[in-house]
Amino acid sequence: MLHRFLTLVPAPASYRDPCDRLPANAHYVRPAVVDTYAERANGGALLDWPKAGEGRPTVYFTLGTVFHQESGDLFTRVLLGVRDLPVNVVVTVGREIDPAELGEQPSHVRVERFLPQAGLLPRCDLVVSHAGSGSVIGSLAFGVPSVLLPMGADQPRNADRCTDLGVAEVLDASNSTPRQISQAVTTVLTDPSYRCAATRLRDEIRTLPDSEHIARLLERLGRDRAPIMVSNESRP
């Protein structure tokens, strides 16, 4: 029933495992974060970056909106792994966690409860995350490679696919040491193959239909109440 009439896939076709087949009514569409960034770039508020460490790579660290509460000491281990590297670090811990719990940080490390990713990801050189779908696809939408620490749900599969595509290094979230995290971050930042692979995905994403196309599909579905197959799709 979930695939009866219309399936919208906010990811590039090459991101999906070839063995994971979709129904004939599956339409690949552009992730919303791309259009949101365009809106912000045309007059909306973008992130005000700290002045310290300008010219250095920027690393963004997030554990999403659910698993951040089940991550044990992972925030601490990642911060210990990246804070002494020659990078700027931006961390979002979620609304439920007080940034002060992570202690005092040097000037090139910024810890917030929340920052809009549409204003953040385009200015990043690397994302460290839990491999949630939103974080992974959002990063790829701007050609940003990752270091991934999957914990559950869809995250291990996302991490496996990112490994296959060459856009990320993957670590064990439960026992990776700060040193291992530091080494993985350094590897991805210094090996251009990760950025090149992520850029290929970004370019594919930019060719996908935008939110206006999605709206037309939904209007057509409401009008015709019939499956919208890719092979016989026509403009409403």
Secondary structure, DSSP 8 states (H G I E B T S, - for coil): -TTSS-EEE-S-GGGS-TTS---TTEEE---HHHHHHHHHHTTS------STTTTS-EEEEE--SSGGGG-TTHHHHHHHHHTTSSSEEEEE--TTS-GGGG----TTEEEES---HHHHGGG-SEEEE---HHHHHHHHHTT--EEE---STTHHHHHHHHHHHTSEEE--TTT--HHHHHHHHHHHHH-HHHHHHHHHHHHHHHTS--HHHHHHHHHHHHHH-S---STT----
